């Protein structure tokens, strides 16, 4: 009898540990995605083109995850999620979104990509959590998000001030990245797709890009030393796609889209900070002010969890 009474009491502790792990996973994915802008920008500035990185990313991830895709149902039901769901997941987080990001990095600094894309993701996450899941916008959340958006505006204005035409086109690519990427955690939660399964489907469906790459954009295997290509294959395909997307999708399940929407503003802070030693992109006064607004806004927004409407 005592054991029966004690077991339900352990459930809240288990849930708290699960949420803490989800927060840690989101922070790691923020580090992965924030550094991705810097590492990819460094690559395109040193001879590895956007098409090459795209092929390395999804060629590595898609081939490694193909056996799991086939085991889960294969082409019959798109790895167990259905073709309608699978195609939308691939569009929002697969090669269309990644192509826009990498093309933007050929025209604009990494700090632009790490600012504009995640800023758009934040807005979509908040609006989507209200429309799709009935989350209420509490006063601290509204104030915090307003501060975050203001900080992102400071960073975007500082990055785009006096920009050339190519930089502005790159910024539009980053805007497209945010518009697509923002829907991925919402769809994962709405359709109750497991984070790892989402990564598998996105990676395998993105293999469809490889025939176009080899037909139109392949420049040979001597564009960089083999060890450089190998490192980018591991980082782009394994760390960024498999690990990053799995953590992001799993955390969306555990924390909910409204809470997950608070983490993307950390990506511009991570990306812009890492760009200082790696690319020599020194932040100015407006960017520093943006950092302060973002960090302060995150603190205020996290003061209370957004309430949910009664079912």
N, C-alpha and C positions, 0 to 999 in steps of 0.2 A: 504493500500500500504506500509506504514511504517513497519507494522508487517511482511509482506512478505519479505522485505529487511533484517530485523533484524534476522530472524530465521536462515538462512544459516550461519551467522556470529558466532552463538553459537556452531556450530559443531566442530571447532578446539578446543575450550575450553573443550567440552565434551570428545573429543578424548584424550586431554592431561590428564584430570582427570582419564580417563580409563587406560591410560598407567601408571600413577602413582600408581593406585590401583594394576595394574598387577605387578609392581616392588615390592610393599609392599607384595603382595601375594607370589612372588618368594622368598623374604627374609624370610618370615615365613616358607615356605616349606623347605628352606635351613636349618633353625633351626630345623625343625622336622626331616629331613633326617640326619642331622649331629648328633643330639642327639640320633637317632635310633641306630647308631653303638655302642654308649656308653651304652645305656640302655640294648640293646640286649646282649652285651658282659657281662655286669654285671649279667644278668639273667642266661646265660649259665655257668658262673663261680660259681653260687649259686644254682645249681641243676635243673634248668628248661632247658631242652635240646632244640636243634634246631628244632626237629620235633614237640615238644610241642608248641614252639612259633609260628611255621608255622600254626599249627592247630588253635591256639588261634586267630591269625591274620585274616585268611581267613574264619574261622568258624564264627567269630563275624561280619566281614564286609559283607561276602556273605549272611548270613541269614538276616541281617538288610536291605540289598539292593535288596534282591530277589523280594519283591513286585514291586519295581520300574522296575526291569528287566522284569517281567511278563507283566506289564502294557505297556511297550514299544515295545512289540512284542514277548517276551518270546523265546522259543526254535525255533519258526518258522523262525525268522530272527536274532537270537542271540541278543536280546535286542535292535533291531533297527539298528545295524551296519553291519549285515551280518556275516556269519560264518567265511569266509576267513579273514576279518578284525579282528573279535573278537578273533580268535585263536592267531593271531600274537600279538595283544595287550596283551593278557594274558601271552604269552611267554616272551615278553620283560619287563613286569612289574608285572606279577603275581607270582604264586608259583615257577616256574623254576628259575627266577631271585632271588627271596627271599630265596629259598633253598640254592643257592650258597652263598648268603651273610651270612646266619646263620651258614652254615657249615664252612665257612671261619673264623667266629668269634669263633668257638670252637678250632681253631688251631693257630690263629694269633691275635695280639693286635687290639683294636678298631681303633687306629691311622692308621694302615695299610689299613683297610677297608675304612676309611674315606678319604684316600689319593689316593689309586690306582683306585678304582671304579670311583669316580668323575673325576679324571684326564683323564681316558679313555672316559668318557661321553663328556668331553669338546672337545676332538679331533674329535669324531664322529659327534658332533653337528656342528662344523665348516665345516668339509668336506661335511656333508650332506646338509647344507644350500647352499653351492656352487654348488653341483651336482644337487640337487633337485629343488632349488628355485632361482638359478641364482644370488645369492649374490656375490658381488665383495669383494675381500680381500684388503682393504685399507692398506696403510703403517702403520698407528697407530695400526690397528687391528692385523696385522701380528706381529709387534714388541711386542704388549701387550700379545698376545697369546704365543709367544715364551718365554716371561718372565714367564708367568703362567706355561707353561710346564716345564721350567727350575726349577721353584720353586717346582713343584710336583716331579720332578726328585730328588731334594735335599731331600724332605721328604721321598720318597720311598727308596732312598739309605740309609738314616739314619735309617729307620725302618727295612730294611732287612739286614743291615750289621751284619754279624756274626749270621744270623738266623739259626735255626735248620730246619730239614727236614719238620716237621709238619708246621712250620711257612711259609716255602716256598710253601707248598701245599695250605695253607690258602691264600697266596698272589695270587696264580693262580685262586682260587675261586673268589677273588675280581676282578681279571682281567676279568673273565667271567661275573661278575655282570656289569661292565662297558660296555662290548661289547653288552650286551642285553639292559640294561637300556638306553644307548645312543640313541637307535632307537625309544624309546617310544614317546618323543615329536616330532620327525620328522614324525612318522606315524600319530600322532594326527593332525598335521597341514596338512600333505599331503592328508589325507582322510577327513579332515574337521569334525572330531569327537568332539562333545562337551566334555569338561573336565569332567563333572559329569557323562555323559554317559560312557565315557571311564573307570572311576572308577567303575561304576556299572558292566560293562561287565567283567573287570578284576577280580573283587571280586567274582562274581557269578561263573564264569568258574573255578576259583581256588578252589571252593568247591569240585571239582573232586579229590582233594588230601585227603579229609577226610576219605573215605573208606580205602585207603592204610594206613593212620595213625592208625585207629582203629584196622586194621587187623595185622599190623606188629610192630608198635612203641608205642602203647598206654601203659602207665605204671600205670594207675590209677589216681584218682583225689587227691591223698594225696602226690604228689610230692612237694607241697608247700602249705602254708596256703591259704585258699580260697580268702582272700582279696588280696593277692599277685597275684594270678591267675586272679582275677577280674581287678586289675589295669593294668596288661599286656594285657588283652583282650581289655580294653578301649584304651590303648595307641597304641597297635599294630593294632587293627582292625578299630577303629574310627579315631583317630588322624593321624596315619601314612598312612593308606590306603585311607579312605574316604576323609578326609580333605587334606592330603598332595598331593595325586594324582589329586584331583580336582583342587587345586590351580596350580599345575604344568601344567596340561593340559590346563586350562583356560589361563594362562599366555603365553603358547606357541602360542595360537591363537592370542592374543593381541600384543605380542612383536615380534613374529617371532622366528624361530629356531636359527638364528645367534645371536640374543640378549640373548635368553634364555641360549645359550651355554656359556655365560660369568658367570653365577651364580654357576654352579657346583663346580668351584674351591674354592668357599667359604665354601663348605661342609667340606673339610679337615681341614680348619682353625677352624670351629665350633667344629667338632668332636674331634680334637686333643686338643683343649683348654678345652672342657668339660671333657675329659679323665683325666686331671690333678687332679681335686678334687675328681672325682667319682671313678677312677681306679688307681690312683697313677702313671700314665704314664707321666713322666716328660720329656718335649722336650729338646733335646740337641742343641748344636750350629748349626748343619746342619739343624735341623728342624726350628729353629728360622730364619736362612737365607732363608729357603724356604717360610716362612710366608711373609718375606719382598718382595721376588720376586713375590709372588702371588698377594699381595695387590697392589704393584706397577704396575704389568702387567694389573690388572683389571682397574686401573685408566687410563692407556694409552689406553687400548682397548676401554674404554667407552668414550674417548675424542670425537670421531666422530662415528656416526652410520654407519654401512656398507651399501654402496649403492647397489641398485638393477639394474640389466640390464633392458634396455628398452624392453618392450614386442613387 
